[in-house]
Amino acid sequence: MLRWYLILTKPSSEGIAQANLERQGYEVYLPRVVKTMRRNGSGRECVVALFPRYLFLHLNEGRQALSSVHSSVGVSAVVRFGSRYAIVPDHVIRNLHEREDPETGLHRLTGPPPLTIGMPVRVMMGPFDGLEGVFEREEGAQRVVVLLRLLGQDVPVRTPTGFILPSYAA
């Protein structure tokens, strides 16, 4: 019986674990994503693991053993929930494959649309959760200023970028 197992790798060792497990005859799936990395004000695209420190192992139970997986270079552990190994349903792996770019095999993550000055936004987390306001400006790489109507006045509120979404996307 073929089953997908979840493997925890050592930090930044997904590729090493994948190569070693494949060398031992295991089928391994390591979903990868194109991510923009910012350094010194410029961005460049890098290929990284979609799920950092995790990969999937397709094991033919009865013909292959998990014992050698534990001691493979780059592998930290086979993920368990209590005494049971984490089995990943086939449809999860199939859905991941379907979302890959057919030519490169890479995933591309899409975030919320870029914010523009005057855009209506909704606060999705934090002390102002659920309030709507107007995007005013970015303040550094991780914060924005939003005008919220509080007590009859527009008040500029600084909040983490991830706390807001355009109100039409919320």
C-alpha positions as CSV (number, residue, x, y, z in Angstrom):
1,M,0.0,0.0,0.0
2,L,1.4,3.4,-1.0
3,R,1.1,6.2,1.5
4,W,2.4,9.7,1.8
5,Y,4.3,10.5,5.1
6,L,5.3,13.9,6.3
7,I,9.1,14.3,7.0
8,L,10.6,17.0,9.1
9,T,14.1,18.0,7.9
10,K,16.9,19.7,9.6
11,P,17.0,23.5,9.1
12,S,17.6,24.5,5.5
13,S,18.2,20.8,4.6
14,E,15.1,20.0,2.5
15,G,17.2,19.5,-0.7
16,I,19.8,17.4,1.1
17,A,17.1,15.2,2.7
18,Q,15.4,14.9,-0.7
19,A,18.6,13.8,-2.5
20,N,19.5,11.3,0.2
21,L,16.1,9.7,0.3
22,E,15.8,9.5,-3.5
23,R,19.3,7.9,-3.6
24,Q,17.8,5.2,-1.3
25,G,15.0,4.6,-3.7
26,Y,12.2,6.5,-2.0
27,E,9.8,8.8,-3.9
28,V,10.0,12.2,-2.4
29,Y,7.9,15.4,-3.1
30,L,9.4,18.7,-2.1
31,P,7.0,21.5,-3.2
32,R,9.0,24.7,-4.0
33,V,8.0,28.3,-4.4
34,V,9.4,31.4,-6.0
35,K,9.8,34.0,-3.3
36,T,11.1,37.6,-3.6
37,M,13.9,38.2,-1.1
38,R,14.6,41.8,-0.3
39,R,18.2,42.8,0.5
40,N,19.7,46.3,0.4
41,G,16.5,47.8,-1.0
42,S,16.4,45.5,-4.1
43,G,14.4,42.4,-4.6
44,R,15.5,39.1,-6.2
45,E,13.7,35.9,-6.7
46,C,14.8,32.7,-5.0
47,V,13.5,29.2,-5.0
48,V,12.7,27.9,-1.5
49,A,10.6,25.2,0.1
50,L,6.9,25.9,0.1
51,F,6.8,24.4,3.6
52,P,10.2,25.2,5.2
53,R,11.7,22.1,6.9
54,Y,9.0,19.7,5.5
55,L,8.8,17.3,2.6
56,F,6.6,14.4,1.6
57,L,7.7,10.7,1.3
58,H,5.7,8.2,-0.7
59,L,6.3,4.9,1.0
60,N,5.4,1.5,-0.3
61,E,4.4,-0.2,2.9
62,G,5.5,-3.8,3.1
63,R,8.3,-3.2,0.6
64,Q,10.0,-0.1,2.1
65,A,10.8,0.6,5.7
66,L,10.7,3.9,7.6
67,S,13.6,2.9,9.8
68,S,16.3,4.1,7.3
69,V,14.4,7.3,6.8
70,H,15.0,8.3,10.4
71,S,18.8,8.1,10.0
72,S,19.0,9.7,6.5
73,V,21.2,12.8,6.2
74,G,19.1,16.0,6.3
75,V,16.1,14.2,8.0
76,S,15.2,15.3,11.6
77,A,12.2,13.0,12.1
78,V,9.2,11.4,10.6
79,V,6.3,13.5,11.9
80,R,4.0,11.8,14.4
81,F,0.8,12.7,16.2
82,G,1.2,10.8,19.4
83,S,2.3,7.3,18.5
84,R,0.9,7.4,14.9
85,Y,2.8,8.7,11.9
86,A,1.3,11.6,10.1
87,I,-0.2,10.2,6.9
88,V,-1.0,12.8,4.2
89,P,-4.0,12.1,2.0
90,D,-3.3,11.5,-1.7
91,H,-5.7,14.4,-2.6
92,V,-3.5,16.9,-0.7
93,I,-0.5,15.9,-2.7
94,R,-2.5,15.9,-5.9
95,N,-3.8,19.4,-5.2
96,L,-0.3,20.6,-4.6
97,H,0.8,19.2,-7.9
98,E,-2.1,20.8,-9.7
99,R,-1.2,24.2,-8.4
100,E,2.4,24.0,-9.7
101,D,3.5,25.8,-12.8
102,P,3.4,23.0,-15.4
103,E,6.7,24.0,-17.0
104,T,8.9,24.7,-13.9
105,G,7.1,22.7,-11.2
106,L,7.3,25.8,-9.0
107,H,4.5,27.4,-7.0
108,R,3.9,31.1,-7.0
109,L,2.3,32.7,-4.0
110,T,0.0,35.6,-4.7
111,G,-0.6,38.1,-1.9
112,P,-3.3,40.7,-1.5
113,P,-3.3,43.4,-4.2
114,P,-1.0,46.4,-3.6
115,L,-2.3,49.2,-1.4
116,T,-2.7,52.6,-2.9
117,I,-3.3,55.9,-1.2
118,G,-7.0,56.5,-0.5
119,M,-7.9,52.9,-0.9
120,P,-10.6,51.7,1.5
121,V,-9.2,49.0,3.8
122,R,-10.4,46.8,6.6
123,V,-8.4,46.0,9.7
124,M,-8.4,42.1,10.0
125,M,-6.5,41.7,13.3
126,G,-5.4,43.5,16.4
127,P,-7.2,46.0,18.6
128,F,-9.0,47.6,15.6
129,D,-10.2,44.3,14.1
130,G,-13.2,44.8,11.9
131,L,-12.9,48.5,11.5
132,E,-12.8,50.1,8.0
133,G,-10.6,53.0,7.1
134,V,-8.5,54.5,4.3
135,F,-5.0,53.6,3.5
136,E,-2.7,56.6,4.0
137,R,0.9,55.5,3.5
138,E,3.5,52.8,4.1
139,E,5.7,53.4,7.1
140,G,8.8,51.2,6.7
141,A,8.8,47.7,5.4
142,Q,6.3,46.1,7.8
143,R,3.9,48.9,8.9
144,V,1.3,51.2,7.4
145,V,-0.7,54.2,8.4
146,V,-4.5,53.9,8.1
147,L,-7.0,56.6,8.8
148,L,-9.8,55.2,11.0
149,R,-12.9,57.1,11.9
150,L,-12.8,57.1,15.7
151,L,-15.1,59.3,17.9
152,G,-16.1,61.3,14.8
153,Q,-12.6,62.1,13.7
154,D,-10.2,60.6,11.2
155,V,-7.3,59.3,13.3
156,P,-4.0,58.0,11.8
157,V,-3.3,54.6,13.2
158,R,-0.1,52.7,12.6
159,T,-0.5,48.9,12.2
160,P,1.4,46.0,10.8
161,T,1.0,45.6,7.0
162,G,-0.4,42.1,7.5
163,F,-3.3,43.3,9.7
164,I,-5.1,45.1,6.8
165,L,-6.7,44.1,3.5
166,P,-8.4,46.1,0.8
167,S,-12.1,46.2,2.0
168,Y,-13.3,44.6,-1.3
169,A,-11.0,41.6,-0.6
170,A,-12.1,41.1,3.0
